[in-house]
Amino acid sequence: MVSKAWAAQVVERHLEGWLGRGGPKMVITHVDPHRLGWVISSQSERYVRTRELLDSVVGHGRFLVDGVDGSLHTVHATADLEAGEWIEDYLEQVRGLDRVDPLRSRVAELVDSGQRLDALRLVRASAPDLGAQGAKEYVEAAAAGAPVPEHVRARLPQPPVRRRVWWRLSDSNPEP
């Protein structure tokens, strides 16, 4: 896990670049632990001193320093940090983890309890384009704990495209 001090240094280096682009001097106001790493809030130095609304910088969101590799990301100001769907997207796209498939979990439960026919019915109802043979291959893969064949995976319903609420600002920043 990247340390709190290192995460703050990564963000401070990024904030120094704002001055070079004509922005106000920014300072870190909070560093909070998060299951993905560290969430860091910042604000203009002038606002921190005066607390005058006209001195604040609004809408820039928070920073996320990945706890595994120290990469820097920004998270949209409206994102739900604790329960947002963006977390699953982040884990899949940044860390390369497979998304949890609730259909697969339920099918495995049904097969384990001896309800293979119910598992097939569930797959057919959830993915009508799959057909009987595709549903059978899906159930067999789930029962064996094996990957679902690509030709079957391609015919499964795809999750809806969501609005992206995080962006990568830097690659890995490993601690020295």
C-alpha positions in Angstrom: 0.0 0.0 0.0 1.2 3.4 -0.9 1.8 5.5 2.2 -0.3 8.6 3.0 2.8 10.8 2.9 3.8 9.5 -0.6 0.2 10.0 -1.9 0.3 13.6 -0.7 3.6 14.2 -2.5 2.2 12.8 -5.8 -0.7 15.2 -5.6 1.5 18.2 -4.5 3.8 17.6 -7.6 0.7 17.6 -9.8 -0.7 20.8 -8.2 2.6 22.6 -8.8 1.9 22.3 -12.5 -1.3 24.3 -12.1 0.7 27.5 -11.3 2.6 27.1 -14.6 -0.7 27.1 -16.5 -1.9 30.3 -14.9 -4.0 28.7 -12.2 -4.1 29.6 -8.5 -1.8 28.1 -6.0 -3.5 25.0 -4.7 -3.0 23.2 -1.4 -4.1 19.9 0.0 -6.9 20.2 2.5 -7.7 16.5 3.3 -6.1 13.1 2.8 -8.6 10.3 3.5 -8.1 6.5 3.2 -10.2 4.8 0.6 -10.4 1.1 -0.4 -8.6 2.0 -3.7 -5.9 4.1 -2.0 -6.0 7.7 -0.9 -8.6 10.3 -1.7 -7.1 13.8 -1.6 -9.0 17.1 -1.6 -7.4 20.4 -2.6 -8.4 24.0 -2.7 -6.8 27.3 -3.5 -4.4 28.6 -0.9 -6.1 31.9 -0.9 -9.5 30.3 -0.1 -8.0 28.3 2.8 -6.7 31.6 4.3 -9.7 33.9 3.7 -12.7 31.5 3.5 -14.2 33.9 0.9 -16.3 32.1 -1.6 -14.9 34.2 -4.5 -11.4 32.8 -3.7 -12.5 29.1 -4.0 -11.9 26.8 -6.9 -15.1 24.8 -7.6 -15.8 21.7 -9.7 -12.3 20.3 -9.9 -13.2 17.1 -7.9 -10.9 15.1 -5.7 -7.7 13.2 -6.5 -7.3 9.4 -6.1 -3.8 8.0 -5.6 -4.0 4.3 -6.3 -2.9 2.4 -3.2 -1.2 -0.3 -5.3 0.9 1.6 -7.8 0.7 5.2 -6.8 -0.9 6.3 -10.1 -2.8 9.6 -9.9 -6.4 10.0 -11.0 -9.1 12.7 -10.6 -12.6 11.8 -9.6 -15.5 13.9 -10.6 -16.9 16.2 -7.9 -20.3 14.5 -8.1 -19.1 10.9 -7.8 -20.2 8.8 -4.8 -16.8 7.8 -3.4 -18.0 4.9 -1.3 -20.7 3.1 -3.3 -20.4 4.5 -6.8 -20.5 2.1 -9.8 -17.3 3.8 -11.0 -15.4 1.7 -8.6 -16.1 -1.5 -10.5 -15.1 0.2 -13.8 -11.9 1.4 -12.1 -11.0 -2.0 -10.8 -11.6 -3.5 -14.2 -9.8 -0.8 -16.4 -6.9 0.2 -14.1 -6.1 -2.9 -12.1 -7.3 -5.5 -14.7 -9.6 -7.3 -12.3 -12.6 -9.2 -13.7 -16.0 -7.7 -13.0 -18.2 -9.8 -10.8 -20.8 -11.5 -12.9 -24.0 -11.9 -10.8 -25.5 -14.3 -13.3 -22.5 -16.6 -13.0 -22.6 -16.5 -9.2 -26.3 -17.4 -9.2 -25.8 -20.2 -11.8 -23.0 -21.7 -9.7 -25.2 -21.7 -6.6 -28.0 -23.4 -8.4 -25.7 -26.1 -9.9 -24.1 -26.7 -6.4 -27.5 -27.2 -4.9 -28.4 -29.8 -7.6 -30.7 -27.5 -9.6 -29.0 -27.6 -13.0 -32.2 -27.4 -15.0 -33.2 -24.2 -13.1 -29.7 -22.8 -13.8 -30.2 -23.5 -17.6 -33.7 -21.8 -17.4 -32.1 -18.8 -15.6 -29.4 -18.4 -18.3 -32.0 -18.8 -21.1 -34.2 -16.1 -19.5 -31.3 -13.7 -18.8 -29.7 -14.1 -22.3 -32.4 -15.1 -24.8 -30.0 -14.7 -27.8 -27.7 -17.4 -26.4 -29.8 -20.4 -27.4 -29.9 -23.8 -25.7 -26.4 -24.9 -26.6 -24.9 -21.6 -25.5 -26.8 -21.7 -22.2 -25.5 -25.2 -21.6 -21.9 -24.1 -22.3 -22.3 -21.2 -19.9 -23.7 -23.4 -17.1 -20.9 -26.0 -17.6 -18.3 -23.3 -17.5 -19.8 -21.8 -14.3 -20.1 -25.2 -12.7 -16.5 -26.0 -13.5 -15.2 -22.6 -12.4 -13.8 -22.2 -15.9 -13.9 -19.1 -18.1 -16.9 -18.7 -20.3 -16.0 -19.4 -24.0 -15.6 -16.2 -26.0 -18.3 -17.1 -28.5 -20.8 -17.5 -25.6 -19.6 -14.4 -23.8 -20.1 -12.3 -26.9 -23.8 -13.2 -27.0 -24.5 -12.3 -23.3 -26.2 -9.0 -22.5 -23.7 -6.2 -22.0 -23.9 -3.8 -19.0 -25.1 -0.3 -19.9 -22.4 2.3 -20.7 -22.1 4.6 -17.7 -20.9 8.2 -17.6 -17.2 8.2 -16.8 -16.4 9.9 -13.5 -12.6 9.3 -13.1 -9.6 10.1 -15.4 -6.0 9.0 -15.2 -3.6 11.9 -14.7 -0.3 9.9 -14.4 1.1 6.4 -14.7 2.6 4.5 -11.8 4.4 6.5 -9.1 6.0 3.8 -7.0 7.3 4.8 -3.6 11.1 4.9 -3.5 
